Amino acid sequence: MTRVAILWHMHQPYYEDLATREHILPWVRLHALKDYYGMVALLREFPGVRMTFNLVPSLLVQLEAFAEARARDRFLELSLKAAADLDEGDVDFILENFFHAQRQHMIDAYPRYGELLARRGGGALTSLTERRAAGARFGVDDLRDLQVWHKLAWIDPFYLDGDARIRTLLAKGRGFTEADKQILREVELELLNKVIPEYRQAAERGQIELSASPFYHPIVPLMCDTDVYLRTHPDARRPREPFRRPEDAADQLERAAACHARLFGKRPVGLWPSEGSVSDAIVPLVHAAGFSWMATDEMILARTLGIAFTRDVRGQVEQPERLYAPYIVRAGGAGVACTFRDHVLSDLIGFVYSGWAPEAAADDFVGRLAEAGRRYAQRTGGEEALIPIILDGENAWEHFVGGGRPFLRALYQRLEGHSELRTVTMAEGCAGAKKELGGIFPGSWIDANFYIWIGHADDQKGWSQLADARAALDVATGNRSVDPAALAEAREEILIAEGSDWFWWYGDDHSSAHDLEFDDLFRRHVRNAYQRLQAPIPDELFVSNISKAAGPAVQTEPNALLAPKIDGEETSYFEWLGAGTLEVHDVAGAMHQTDRRQSLVTLVHFGFDRERLFVRVDASQRIVDLLAGGRELSLKFFTPGGVRFSVRQAFGRLTGSYWDRQRNAQGWTERGPGGAAAAAGTVLEVALPIADLGVASGQPVAFFVSVYDDGGAEVERHPAHRPIELTAPDDLFEARQWRA
């Protein structure tokens, strides 16, 4: 009899900004509607099938929050807002984000949803003109229908097929009402509240095993020592300082076990290390946290054994006696059982069978399993094979007919009644492991290395930022004046930032429509840690780590020397005519403010004469009134670093002063106005001698425009991801502009 150990990995990163309590992306909630409940509920139809579900704690705690209606994200808020009350910014967001679904099975399958996408246009809306033109094509009824379809297309197939409320909405198709949206919200909350109990019940009846990953899904070997990457890439660039925090790795493992104990009544014995990442250093940590088995990829086993797995023309492994057995990995004085997934068989489900008829795909897969088991028995004198099938349990199904349910039903039906195959949990499969490994090759389930998470310059910058923040936490921990609650909050932010997903989207390996959101959220978690510690936030944490592509082009360059009158008014149309500009559309894009207020700053002009940098700031109201209300406007320089020029009103008069960041102390120190000039009226106009900035002709200047409230908290920063960048003019500046 061949044992088949299927593990479905259910994972989402931690999307919540702990400072604002907003969940930046909606994938926990949407996948809960479509996949998390139905994947385990389906097993009620097949009581003879046993398997393992790996539930990542960062997913589970967010599921709890959404089920209890404590969590919120902008997608959810705008799906519930009355369509007649949507403003231009809301419509922009909806049209840009409410079509993030698989085209064939989740949009075009529903005529009205497909019609709305055609009305919007299929490409990205990259400019304000495009957004406004698209918005003009949508009436209130169209927007309301889109609010419904954005969620309805994600509803679980059990509900699509059998729930009367959902069947009524599907039959209606268009012309939805606000009451229909509330019905859909009731179904949403019902589904969210079913997820965790359904897994608990399946585990209690013994049909599934629940395994875990480290709490916030970090790459544990890199946490123990980022230099482990040099094992496969000895000449690679490295972060500024190695990241070596095995204590954090141990904490992430212990927290994961404790979370499962709280939710499911007992600690897990199985671990899917994040991204299947393993090394000798993690073995004693995994053992100490109470895990008796872990799993990774077949390439890790091949490199550990110093062999290569080869396959025949049908894809069958030609060394089955090596792959289809559990091992005991011994390292650091500890031992943990380990299985190694057949990545060819696993990838057939993840990437191939979606294009097949469900019955044919199930027949093919089961036939391959049976043949693999026979080959193992022939090589081992009749021993039972253990074939681990491990893959993502949520993202593949939107590419399958019927959300993958027809395929899964066909597969489980065949497995349940097969004379040569028996499904087992991973713990059952690992029990009695006899083969031993005196260590394990360091790598992940992708190419048996860690390149994706530390190989690119963007990754290395992120690890450097983490190392700096972690060191700042150490310093604060030794300071008795720091509030213990603030220390705990800062540590939580750093643990979140250690997650693998932020680094997955850095570099040139992977890209999505939300790269900027992932980058921003990583840097925001690290910034939040410094804020909790009341420590200066490094300037680079306000600048995107993404080097492979910039955000939308919103900056125009200066094309002439300027000579404005610094009086706070637009004295002449021509005085700022040659300036560069930055147009600001939405403050939420920069700071994800929870109240989604219209940005105060609307336009920035900038340029030079031979000796001075000129900046003009336009706002949604008179600058002089903003300052009188306690606001402060600052130019925060990224190049040269550690310089800020702030304008505020004090004792009824305008003051403008340079402030320098103190490298070895908290905060900024005022050094006076120097030769600067500033005036506030309808607009703010500033003239700064470039000598005061320490900049010479031909050298770069980069700055942000920031707004502070009357309590000194920064409430806006523009641009969103990169500073305004320009170069102090040299002797040939005018000649180059004339030729252009």
Summary of the structure (lengths in Angstrom):
residues: 740
radius of gyration: 28.7
end to end distance: 77.0
largest distance: 93.4
contacts: 2510
relative contact order: 0.10
helix: 45%
strand: 19%
